[in-house]
């Protein structure tokens, strides 16, 4: 369980804690959704340098 992204670490801890009470399905579903969002955000490809530059220029 090593990850440099603090959101993934937190979501993993919450998911593991939710697994201790599997009868509480709402808590488990919420933790699983949060874990999925955190992992998706952490593994999403970074925009290219050109895309970041265009975004900065468009906002100026």
PDB file of N, CA, C, O and CB in Angstrom:
ATOM      1  N   UNK A   1       0.829  -1.195   0.000  1.00  0.00           N
ATOM      2  CA  UNK A   1       0.000   0.000   0.000  1.00  0.00           C
ATOM      3  C   UNK A   1       0.868   1.251   0.000  1.00  0.00           C
ATOM      4  O   UNK A   1       0.787   2.077   0.909  1.00  0.00           O
ATOM      5  CB  UNK A   1      -0.940   0.002   1.209  1.00  0.00           C
ATOM      6  N   UNK A   2       1.679   1.377  -1.006  1.00  0.00           N
ATOM      7  CA  UNK A   2       2.513   2.566  -1.109  1.00  0.00           C
ATOM      8  C   UNK A   2       2.085   3.360  -2.322  1.00  0.00           C
ATOM      9  O   UNK A   2       2.052   2.859  -3.446  1.00  0.00           O
ATOM     10  CB  UNK A   2       4.011   2.198  -1.193  1.00  0.00           C
ATOM     11  N   UNK A   3       1.764   4.591  -2.067  1.00  0.00           N
ATOM     12  CA  UNK A   3       1.354   5.479  -3.147  1.00  0.00           C
ATOM     13  C   UNK A   3       1.752   6.888  -2.749  1.00  0.00           C
ATOM     14  O   UNK A   3       1.635   7.265  -1.583  1.00  0.00           O
ATOM     15  CB  UNK A   3      -0.188   5.378  -3.434  1.00  0.00           C
ATOM     16  N   UNK A   4       2.215   7.656  -3.699  1.00  0.00           N
ATOM     17  CA  UNK A   4       2.635   9.021  -3.405  1.00  0.00           C
ATOM     18  C   UNK A   4       1.461   9.997  -3.380  1.00  0.00           C
ATOM     19  O   UNK A   4       1.609  11.136  -2.937  1.00  0.00           O
ATOM     20  CB  UNK A   4       3.656   9.477  -4.427  1.00  0.00           C
ATOM     21  N   UNK A   5       0.307   9.559  -3.848  1.00  0.00           N
ATOM     22  CA  UNK A   5      -0.863  10.436  -3.892  1.00  0.00           C
ATOM     23  C   UNK A   5      -1.634  10.321  -2.576  1.00  0.00           C
ATOM     24  O   UNK A   5      -2.156   9.252  -2.257  1.00  0.00           O
ATOM     25  CB  UNK A   5      -1.780  10.079  -5.100  1.00  0.00           C
ATOM     26  N   UNK A   6      -1.710  11.412  -1.812  1.00  0.00           N
ATOM     27  CA  UNK A   6      -2.381  11.345  -0.510  1.00  0.00           C
ATOM     28  C   UNK A   6      -3.873  11.017  -0.609  1.00  0.00           C
ATOM     29  O   UNK A   6      -4.432  10.418   0.309  1.00  0.00           O
ATOM     30  CB  UNK A   6      -2.207  12.655   0.212  1.00  0.00           C
ATOM     31  N   UNK A   7      -4.517  11.398  -1.704  1.00  0.00           N
ATOM     32  CA  UNK A   7      -5.948  11.092  -1.860  1.00  0.00           C
ATOM     33  C   UNK A   7      -6.165   9.587  -2.009  1.00  0.00           C
ATOM     34  O   UNK A   7      -7.134   9.043  -1.480  1.00  0.00           O
ATOM     35  CB  UNK A   7      -6.533  11.836  -3.085  1.00  0.00           C
ATOM     36  N   UNK A   8      -5.273   8.922  -2.721  1.00  0.00           N
ATOM     37  CA  UNK A   8      -5.373   7.466  -2.885  1.00  0.00           C
ATOM     38  C   UNK A   8      -5.119   6.778  -1.556  1.00  0.00           C
ATOM     39  O   UNK A   8      -5.817   5.825  -1.209  1.00  0.00           O
ATOM     40  CB  UNK A   8      -4.373   6.958  -3.952  1.00  0.00           C
ATOM     41  N   UNK A   9      -4.137   7.244  -0.813  1.00  0.00           N
ATOM     42  CA  UNK A   9      -3.830   6.662   0.493  1.00  0.00           C
ATOM     43  C   UNK A   9      -5.031   6.785   1.423  1.00  0.00           C
ATOM     44  O   UNK A   9      -5.416   5.814   2.075  1.00  0.00           O
ATOM     45  CB  UNK A   9      -2.597   7.345   1.117  1.00  0.00           C
ATOM     46  N   UNK A  10      -5.613   7.960   1.484  1.00  0.00           N
ATOM     47  CA  UNK A  10      -6.771   8.192   2.348  1.00  0.00           C
ATOM     48  C   UNK A  10      -7.953   7.333   1.916  1.00  0.00           C
ATOM     49  O   UNK A  10      -8.613   6.714   2.752  1.00  0.00           O
ATOM     50  CB  UNK A  10      -7.163   9.675   2.331  1.00  0.00           C
ATOM     51  N   UNK A  11      -8.219   7.294   0.625  1.00  0.00           N
ATOM     52  CA  UNK A  11      -9.343   6.503   0.122  1.00  0.00           C
ATOM     53  C   UNK A  11      -9.129   5.014   0.374  1.00  0.00           C
ATOM     54  O   UNK A  11     -10.082   4.290   0.663  1.00  0.00           O
ATOM     55  CB  UNK A  11      -9.545   6.756  -1.374  1.00  0.00           C
ATOM     56  N   UNK A  12      -7.890   4.558   0.267  1.00  0.00           N
ATOM     57  CA  UNK A  12      -7.596   3.149   0.539  1.00  0.00           C
ATOM     58  C   UNK A  12      -7.844   2.828   2.010  1.00  0.00           C
ATOM     59  O   UNK A  12      -8.431   1.796   2.334  1.00  0.00           O
ATOM     60  CB  UNK A  12      -6.139   2.813   0.157  1.00  0.00           C
ATOM     61  N   UNK A  13      -7.401   3.703   2.886  1.00  0.00           N
ATOM     62  CA  UNK A  13      -7.636   3.500   4.320  1.00  0.00           C
ATOM     63  C   UNK A  13      -9.124   3.462   4.634  1.00  0.00           C
ATOM     64  O   UNK A  13      -9.579   2.623   5.412  1.00  0.00           O
ATOM     65  CB  UNK A  13      -6.958   4.607   5.137  1.00  0.00           C
ATOM     66  N   UNK A  14      -9.878   4.365   4.031  1.00  0.00           N
ATOM     67  CA  UNK A  14     -11.320   4.398   4.269  1.00  0.00           C
ATOM     68  C   UNK A  14     -11.991   3.137   3.737  1.00  0.00           C
ATOM     69  O   UNK A  14     -12.912   2.611   4.362  1.00  0.00           O
ATOM     70  CB  UNK A  14     -11.941   5.639   3.619  1.00  0.00           C
ATOM     71  N   UNK A  15     -11.538   2.658   2.599  1.00  0.00           N
ATOM     72  CA  UNK A  15     -12.098   1.444   2.032  1.00  0.00           C
ATOM     73  C   UNK A  15     -11.789   0.238   2.913  1.00  0.00           C
ATOM     74  O   UNK A  15     -12.665  -0.590   3.166  1.00  0.00           O
ATOM     75  CB  UNK A  15     -11.561   1.221   0.620  1.00  0.00           C
ATOM     76  N   UNK A  16     -10.568   0.138   3.373  1.00  0.00           N
ATOM     77  CA  UNK A  16     -10.212  -0.971   4.259  1.00  0.00           C
ATOM     78  C   UNK A  16     -10.995  -0.916   5.567  1.00  0.00           C
ATOM     79  O   UNK A  16     -11.401  -1.953   6.092  1.00  0.00           O
ATOM     80  CB  UNK A  16      -8.713  -0.955   4.549  1.00  0.00           C
ATOM     81  N   UNK A  17     -11.205   0.270   6.088  1.00  0.00           N
ATOM     82  CA  UNK A  17     -12.012   0.411   7.307  1.00  0.00           C
ATOM     83  C   UNK A  17     -13.462   0.014   7.054  1.00  0.00           C
ATOM     84  O   UNK A  17     -14.097  -0.603   7.908  1.00  0.00           O
ATOM     85  CB  UNK A  17     -11.948   1.854   7.831  1.00  0.00           C
ATOM     86  N   UNK A  18     -13.980   0.364   5.895  1.00  0.00           N
ATOM     87  CA  UNK A  18     -15.364   0.009   5.558  1.00  0.00           C
ATOM     88  C   UNK A  18     -15.520  -1.496   5.405  1.00  0.00           C
ATOM     89  O   UNK A  18     -16.599  -2.032   5.659  1.00  0.00           O
ATOM     90  CB  UNK A  18     -15.802   0.714   4.266  1.00  0.00           C
ATOM     91  N   UNK A  19     -14.471  -2.177   4.999  1.00  0.00           N
ATOM     92  CA  UNK A  19     -14.542  -3.628   4.822  1.00  0.00           C
ATOM     93  C   UNK A  19     -14.672  -4.373   6.142  1.00  0.00           C
ATOM     94  O   UNK A  19     -15.049  -5.545   6.154  1.00  0.00           O
ATOM     95  CB  UNK A  19     -13.318  -4.117   4.087  1.00  0.00           C
ATOM     96  N   UNK A  20     -14.369  -3.718   7.245  1.00  0.00           N
ATOM     97  CA  UNK A  20     -14.504  -4.380   8.537  1.00  0.00           C
ATOM     98  C   UNK A  20     -15.967  -4.586   8.906  1.00  0.00           C
ATOM     99  O   UNK A  20     -16.280  -5.425   9.750  1.00  0.00           O
ATOM    100  CB  UNK A  20     -13.803  -3.573   9.620  1.00  0.00           C
ATOM    101  N   UNK A  21     -16.859  -3.835   8.285  1.00  0.00           N
ATOM    102  CA  UNK A  21     -18.301  -3.959   8.552  1.00  0.00           C
ATOM    103  C   UNK A  21     -19.017  -4.076   7.207  1.00  0.00           C
ATOM    104  O   UNK A  21     -19.668  -3.132   6.760  1.00  0.00           O
ATOM    105  CB  UNK A  21     -18.849  -2.725   9.383  1.00  0.00           C
ATOM    106  N   UNK A  22     -18.893  -5.242   6.566  1.00  0.00           N
ATOM    107  CA  UNK A  22     -19.441  -5.415   5.220  1.00  0.00           C
ATOM    108  C   UNK A  22     -20.963  -5.360   5.193  1.00  0.00           C
ATOM    109  O   UNK A  22     -21.553  -5.213   4.122  1.00  0.00           O
ATOM    110  CB  UNK A  22     -18.975  -6.728   4.640  1.00  0.00           C
ATOM    111  N   UNK A  23     -21.603  -5.475   6.339  1.00  0.00           N
ATOM    112  CA  UNK A  23     -23.066  -5.372   6.369  1.00  0.00           C
ATOM    113  C   UNK A  23     -23.529  -3.935   6.169  1.00  0.00           C
ATOM    114  O   UNK A  23     -24.675  -3.701   5.785  1.00  0.00           O
ATOM    115  CB  UNK A  23     -23.611  -5.912   7.692  1.00  0.00           C
ATOM    116  N   UNK A  24     -22.657  -2.979   6.423  1.00  0.00           N
ATOM    117  CA  UNK A  24     -22.981  -1.571   6.206  1.00  0.00           C
ATOM    118  C   UNK A  24     -22.670  -1.257   4.743  1.00  0.00           C
ATOM    119  O   UNK A  24     -21.626  -0.689   4.420  1.00  0.00           O
ATOM    120  CB  UNK A  24     -22.173  -0.625   7.188  1.00  0.00           C
ATOM    121  N   UNK A  25     -23.595  -1.639   3.874  1.00  0.00           N
ATOM    122  CA  UNK A  25     -23.337  -1.529   2.435  1.00  0.00           C
ATOM    123  C   UNK A  25     -23.236  -0.081   1.961  1.00  0.00           C
ATOM    124  O   UNK A  25     -22.513   0.200   1.004  1.00  0.00           O
ATOM    125  CB  UNK A  25     -24.430  -2.235   1.663  1.00  0.00           C
ATOM    126  N   UNK A  26     -23.928   0.819   2.596  1.00  0.00           N
ATOM    127  CA  UNK A  26     -23.859   2.228   2.182  1.00  0.00           C
ATOM    128  C   UNK A  26     -22.456   2.764   2.414  1.00  0.00           C
ATOM    129  O   UNK A  26     -21.880   3.414   1.541  1.00  0.00           O
ATOM    130  CB  UNK A  26     -24.899   3.087   2.952  1.00  0.00           C
ATOM    131  N   UNK A  27     -21.906   2.491   3.593  1.00  0.00           N
ATOM    132  CA  UNK A  27     -20.536   2.941   3.896  1.00  0.00           C
ATOM    133  C   UNK A  27     -19.549   2.312   2.910  1.00  0.00           C
ATOM    134  O   UNK A  27     -18.627   2.977   2.436  1.00  0.00           O
ATOM    135  CB  UNK A  27     -20.145   2.575   5.364  1.00  0.00           C
ATOM    136  N   UNK A  28     -19.743   1.055   2.611  1.00  0.00           N
ATOM    137  CA  UNK A  28     -18.847   0.357   1.693  1.00  0.00           C
ATOM    138  C   UNK A  28     -18.934   0.944   0.285  1.00  0.00           C
ATOM    139  O   UNK A  28     -17.910   1.135  -0.371  1.00  0.00           O
ATOM    140  CB  UNK A  28     -19.179  -1.138   1.661  1.00  0.00           C
ATOM    141  N   UNK A  29     -20.149   1.231  -0.182  1.00  0.00           N
ATOM    142  CA  UNK A  29     -20.322   1.815  -1.512  1.00  0.00           C
ATOM    143  C   UNK A  29     -19.696   3.202  -1.602  1.00  0.00           C
ATOM    144  O   UNK A  29     -19.054   3.536  -2.597  1.00  0.00           O
ATOM    145  CB  UNK A  29     -21.801   1.892  -1.865  1.00  0.00           C
ATOM    146  N   UNK A  30     -19.885   4.007  -0.559  1.00  0.00           N
ATOM    147  CA  UNK A  30     -19.314   5.356  -0.550  1.00  0.00           C
ATOM    148  C   UNK A  30     -17.787   5.279  -0.583  1.00  0.00           C
ATOM    149  O   UNK A  30     -17.138   6.015  -1.327  1.00  0.00           O
ATOM    150  CB  UNK A  30     -19.791   6.145   0.699  1.00  0.00           C
ATOM    151  N   UNK A  31     -17.223   4.391   0.221  1.00  0.00           N
ATOM    152  CA  UNK A  31     -15.764   4.237   0.258  1.00  0.00           C
ATOM    153  C   UNK A  31     -15.230   3.725  -1.071  1.00  0.00           C
ATOM    154  O   UNK A  31     -14.177   4.165  -1.533  1.00  0.00           O
ATOM    155  CB  UNK A  31     -15.353   3.285   1.385  1.00  0.00           C
ATOM    156  N   UNK A  32     -15.948   2.805  -1.681  1.00  0.00           N
ATOM    157  CA  UNK A  32     -15.509   2.261  -2.962  1.00  0.00           C
ATOM    158  C   UNK A  32     -15.560   3.317  -4.066  1.00  0.00           C
ATOM    159  O   UNK A  32     -14.663   3.382  -4.907  1.00  0.00           O
ATOM    160  CB  UNK A  32     -16.371   1.060  -3.347  1.00  0.00           C
ATOM    161  N   UNK A  33     -16.604   4.141  -4.063  1.00  0.00           N
ATOM    162  CA  UNK A  33     -16.701   5.220  -5.048  1.00  0.00           C
ATOM    163  C   UNK A  33     -15.583   6.236  -4.859  1.00  0.00           C
ATOM    164  O   UNK A  33     -14.986   6.693  -5.834  1.00  0.00           O
ATOM    165  CB  UNK A  33     -18.063   5.914  -4.950  1.00  0.00           C
ATOM    166  N   UNK A  34     -15.297   6.591  -3.608  1.00  0.00           N
ATOM    167  CA  UNK A  34     -14.220   7.548  -3.329  1.00  0.00           C
ATOM    168  C   UNK A  34     -12.874   6.977  -3.759  1.00  0.00           C
ATOM    169  O   UNK A  34     -12.031   7.699  -4.292  1.00  0.00           O
ATOM    170  CB  UNK A  34     -14.190   7.911  -1.829  1.00  0.00           C
ATOM    171  N   UNK A  35     -12.673   5.692  -3.528  1.00  0.00           N
ATOM    172  CA  UNK A  35     -11.437   5.037  -3.949  1.00  0.00           C
ATOM    173  C   UNK A  35     -11.304   5.082  -5.466  1.00  0.00           C
ATOM    174  O   UNK A  35     -10.235   5.401  -5.988  1.00  0.00           O
ATOM    175  CB  UNK A  35     -11.396   3.580  -3.449  1.00  0.00           C
ATOM    176  N   UNK A  36     -12.367   4.769  -6.165  1.00  0.00           N
ATOM    177  CA  UNK A  36     -12.340   4.799  -7.631  1.00  0.00           C
ATOM    178  C   UNK A  36     -12.029   6.178  -8.171  1.00  0.00           C
ATOM    179  O   UNK A  36     -11.231   6.316  -9.099  1.00  0.00           O
ATOM    180  CB  UNK A  36     -13.662   4.327  -8.188  1.00  0.00           C
ATOM    181  N   UNK A  37     -12.654   7.213  -7.597  1.00  0.00           N
ATOM    182  CA  UNK A  37     -12.378   8.585  -8.048  1.00  0.00           C
ATOM    183  C   UNK A  37     -10.924   8.970  -7.784  1.00  0.00           C
ATOM    184  O   UNK A  37     -10.280   9.595  -8.627  1.00  0.00           O
ATOM    185  CB  UNK A  37     -13.320   9.581  -7.347  1.00  0.00           C
ATOM    186  N   UNK A  38     -10.410   8.596  -6.611  1.00  0.00           N
ATOM    187  CA  UNK A  38      -9.027   8.948  -6.266  1.00  0.00           C
ATOM    188  C   UNK A  38      -8.038   8.255  -7.199  1.00  0.00           C
ATOM    189  O   UNK A  38      -7.073   8.870  -7.654  1.00  0.00           O
ATOM    190  CB  UNK A  38      -8.725   8.570  -4.803  1.00  0.00           C
ATOM    191  N   UNK A  39      -8.276   6.989  -7.482  1.00  0.00           N
ATOM    192  CA  UNK A  39      -7.375   6.255  -8.373  1.00  0.00           C
ATOM    193  C   UNK A  39      -7.466   6.808  -9.797  1.00  0.00           C
ATOM    194  O   UNK A  39      -6.444   6.958 -10.466  1.00  0.00           O
ATOM    195  CB  UNK A  39      -7.711   4.745  -8.361  1.00  0.00           C
ATOM    196  N   UNK A  40      -8.664   7.107 -10.257  1.00  0.00           N
ATOM    197  CA  UNK A  40      -8.820   7.685 -11.599  1.00  0.00           C
ATOM    198  C   UNK A  40      -8.086   9.014 -11.718  1.00  0.00           C
ATOM    199  O   UNK A  40      -7.417   9.274 -12.717  1.00  0.00           O
ATOM    200  CB  UNK A  40     -10.304   7.880 -11.929  1.00  0.00           C
ATOM    201  N   UNK A  41      -8.215   9.849 -10.695  1.00  0.00           N
ATOM    202  CA  UNK A  41      -7.540  11.145 -10.728  1.00  0.00           C
ATOM    203  C   UNK A  41      -6.022  10.981 -10.688  1.00  0.00           C
ATOM    204  O   UNK A  41      -5.297  11.713 -11.360  1.00  0.00           O
ATOM    205  CB  UNK A  41      -8.005  12.015  -9.557  1.00  0.00           C
ATOM    206  N   UNK A  42      -5.546  10.024  -9.903  1.00  0.00           N
ATOM    207  CA  UNK A  42      -4.103   9.828  -9.763  1.00  0.00           C
ATOM    208  C   UNK A  42      -3.484   9.209 -11.006  1.00  0.00           C
ATOM    209  O   UNK A  42      -2.304   9.428 -11.283  1.00  0.00           O
ATOM    210  CB  UNK A  42      -3.812   8.955  -8.561  1.00  0.00           C
ATOM    211  N   UNK A  43      -4.255   8.447 -11.752  1.00  0.00           N
ATOM    212  CA  UNK A  43      -3.694   7.750 -12.912  1.00  0.00           C
ATOM    213  C   UNK A  43      -4.062   8.406 -14.241  1.00  0.00           C
ATOM    214  O   UNK A  43      -3.672   7.914 -15.300  1.00  0.00           O
ATOM    215  CB  UNK A  43      -4.160   6.316 -12.917  1.00  0.00           C
ATOM    216  N   UNK A  44      -4.802   9.503 -14.198  1.00  0.00           N
ATOM    217  CA  UNK A  44      -5.180  10.202 -15.431  1.00  0.00           C
ATOM    218  C   UNK A  44      -3.929  10.784 -16.091  1.00  0.00           C
ATOM    219  O   UNK A  44      -3.054  11.317 -15.409  1.00  0.00           O
ATOM    220  CB  UNK A  44      -6.221  11.328 -15.136  1.00  0.00           C
ATOM    221  N   UNK A  45      -3.851  10.683 -17.391  1.00  0.00           N
ATOM    222  CA  UNK A  45      -2.674  11.248 -18.069  1.00  0.00           C
ATOM    223  C   UNK A  45      -2.622  12.765 -17.891  1.00  0.00           C
ATOM    224  O   UNK A  45      -3.647  13.446 -17.898  1.00  0.00           O
ATOM    225  CB  UNK A  45      -2.691  10.890 -19.573  1.00  0.00           C
ATOM    226  N   UNK A  46      -1.428  13.259 -17.735  1.00  0.00           N
ATOM    227  CA  UNK A  46      -1.238  14.698 -17.598  1.00  0.00           C
ATOM    228  C   UNK A  46      -1.352  15.343 -18.968  1.00  0.00           C
ATOM    229  O   UNK A  46      -0.902  14.765 -19.958  1.00  0.00           O
ATOM    230  CB  UNK A  46       0.133  15.025 -16.946  1.00  0.00           C
ATOM    231  N   UNK A  47      -1.945  16.528 -19.045  1.00  0.00           N
ATOM    232  CA  UNK A  47      -2.020  17.214 -20.336  1.00  0.00           C
ATOM    233  C   UNK A  47      -0.606  17.520 -20.855  1.00  0.00           C
ATOM    234  O   UNK A  47       0.323  17.729 -20.075  1.00  0.00           O
ATOM    235  CB  UNK A  47      -2.849  18.523 -20.210  1.00  0.00           C
ATOM    236  N   UNK A  48      -0.472  17.542 -22.140  1.00  0.00           N
ATOM    237  CA  UNK A  48       0.826  17.849 -22.737  1.00  0.00           C
ATOM    238  C   UNK A  48       1.219  19.282 -22.414  1.00  0.00           C
ATOM    239  O   UNK A  48       0.402  20.092 -21.976  1.00  0.00           O
ATOM    240  CB  UNK A  48       0.795  17.630 -24.264  1.00  0.00           C
ATOM    241  N   UNK A  49       2.475  19.566 -22.639  1.00  0.00           N
ATOM    242  CA  UNK A  49       2.966  20.907 -22.409  1.00  0.00           C
ATOM    243  C   UNK A  49       2.187  21.904 -23.265  1.00  0.00           C
ATOM    244  O   UNK A  49       1.847  22.991 -22.798  1.00  0.00           O
ATOM    245  CB  UNK A  49       4.468  20.988 -22.710  1.00  0.00           C
ATOM    246  N   UNK A  50       1.904  21.536 -24.515  1.00  0.00           N
ATOM    247  CA  UNK A  50       1.172  22.429 -25.406  1.00  0.00           C
ATOM    248  C   UNK A  50      -0.242  22.674 -24.912  1.00  0.00           C
ATOM    249  O   UNK A  50      -0.737  23.799 -24.978  1.00  0.00           O
ATOM    250  CB  UNK A  50       1.137  21.859 -26.811  1.00  0.00           C
ATOM    251  N   UNK A  51      -0.894  21.639 -24.421  1.00  0.00           N
ATOM    252  CA  UNK A  51      -2.258  21.800 -23.924  1.00  0.00           C
ATOM    253  C   UNK A  51      -2.278  22.703 -22.693  1.00  0.00           C
ATOM    254  O   UNK A  51      -3.169  23.541 -22.551  1.00  0.00           O
ATOM    255  CB  UNK A  51      -2.875  20.431 -23.591  1.00  0.00           C
ATOM    256  N   UNK A  52      -1.302  22.537 -21.806  1.00  0.00           N
ATOM    257  CA  UNK A  52      -1.235  23.419 -20.629  1.00  0.00           C
ATOM    258  C   UNK A  52      -0.956  24.857 -21.044  1.00  0.00           C
ATOM    259  O   UNK A  52      -1.520  25.791 -20.474  1.00  0.00           O
ATOM    260  CB  UNK A  52      -0.148  22.934 -19.649  1.00  0.00           C
ATOM    261  N   UNK A  53      -0.094  25.037 -22.028  1.00  0.00           N
ATOM    262  CA  UNK A  53       0.236  26.382 -22.499  1.00  0.00           C
ATOM    263  C   UNK A  53      -0.982  27.059 -23.126  1.00  0.00           C
ATOM    264  O   UNK A  53      -1.250  28.235 -22.881  1.00  0.00           O
ATOM    265  CB  UNK A  53       1.388  26.325 -23.512  1.00  0.00           C
ATOM    266  N   UNK A  54      -1.720  26.289 -23.945  1.00  0.00           N
ATOM    267  CA  UNK A  54      -2.935  26.851 -24.569  1.00  0.00           C
ATOM    268  C   UNK A  54      -3.964  27.230 -23.511  1.00  0.00           C
ATOM    269  O   UNK A  54      -4.651  28.242 -23.646  1.00  0.00           O
ATOM    270  CB  UNK A  54      -3.553  25.843 -25.563  1.00  0.00           C
ATOM    271  N   UNK A  55      -4.073  26.418 -22.455  1.00  0.00           N
ATOM    272  CA  UNK A  55      -5.041  26.715 -21.406  1.00  0.00           C
ATOM    273  C   UNK A  55      -4.661  28.011 -20.664  1.00  0.00           C
ATOM    274  O   UNK A  55      -5.527  28.811 -20.313  1.00  0.00           O
ATOM    275  CB  UNK A  55      -5.133  25.532 -20.415  1.00  0.00           C
ATOM    276  N   UNK A  56      -3.370  28.199 -20.435  1.00  0.00           N
ATOM    277  CA  UNK A  56      -2.908  29.408 -19.770  1.00  0.00           C
ATOM    278  C   UNK A  56      -3.146  30.627 -20.655  1.00  0.00           C
ATOM    279  O   UNK A  56      -3.592  31.671 -20.179  1.00  0.00           O
ATOM    280  CB  UNK A  56      -1.422  29.289 -19.409  1.00  0.00           C
ATOM    281  N   UNK A  57      -2.844  30.488 -21.948  1.00  0.00           N
ATOM    282  CA  UNK A  57      -3.018  31.602 -22.878  1.00  0.00           C
ATOM    283  C   UNK A  57      -4.498  31.928 -23.069  1.00  0.00           C
ATOM    284  O   UNK A  57      -4.847  33.097 -23.234  1.00  0.00           O
ATOM    285  CB  UNK A  57      -2.369  31.277 -24.231  1.00  0.00           C
ATOM    286  N   UNK A  58      -5.375  30.924 -23.051  1.00  0.00           N
ATOM    287  CA  UNK A  58      -6.793  31.155 -23.235  1.00  0.00           C
ATOM    288  C   UNK A  58      -7.382  31.890 -22.040  1.00  0.00           C
ATOM    289  O   UNK A  58      -8.327  32.665 -22.190  1.00  0.00           O
ATOM    290  CB  UNK A  58      -7.520  29.838 -23.458  1.00  0.00           C
ATOM    291  N   UNK A  59      -6.831  31.651 -20.857  1.00  0.00           N
ATOM    292  CA  UNK A  59      -7.329  32.311 -19.658  1.00  0.00           C
ATOM    293  C   UNK A  59      -6.769  33.707 -19.460  1.00  0.00           C
ATOM    294  O   UNK A  59      -7.243  34.441 -18.593  1.00  0.00           O
ATOM    295  CB  UNK A  59      -7.015  31.482 -18.463  1.00  0.00           C
ATOM    296  N   UNK A  60      -5.783  34.086 -20.234  1.00  0.00           N
ATOM    297  CA  UNK A  60      -5.150  35.403 -20.055  1.00  0.00           C
ATOM    298  C   UNK A  60      -5.895  36.505 -20.743  1.00  0.00           C
ATOM    299  O   UNK A  60      -5.481  37.662 -20.680  1.00  0.00           O
ATOM    300  CB  UNK A  60      -3.746  35.379 -20.559  1.00  0.00           C
TER     301      UNK A  60
END
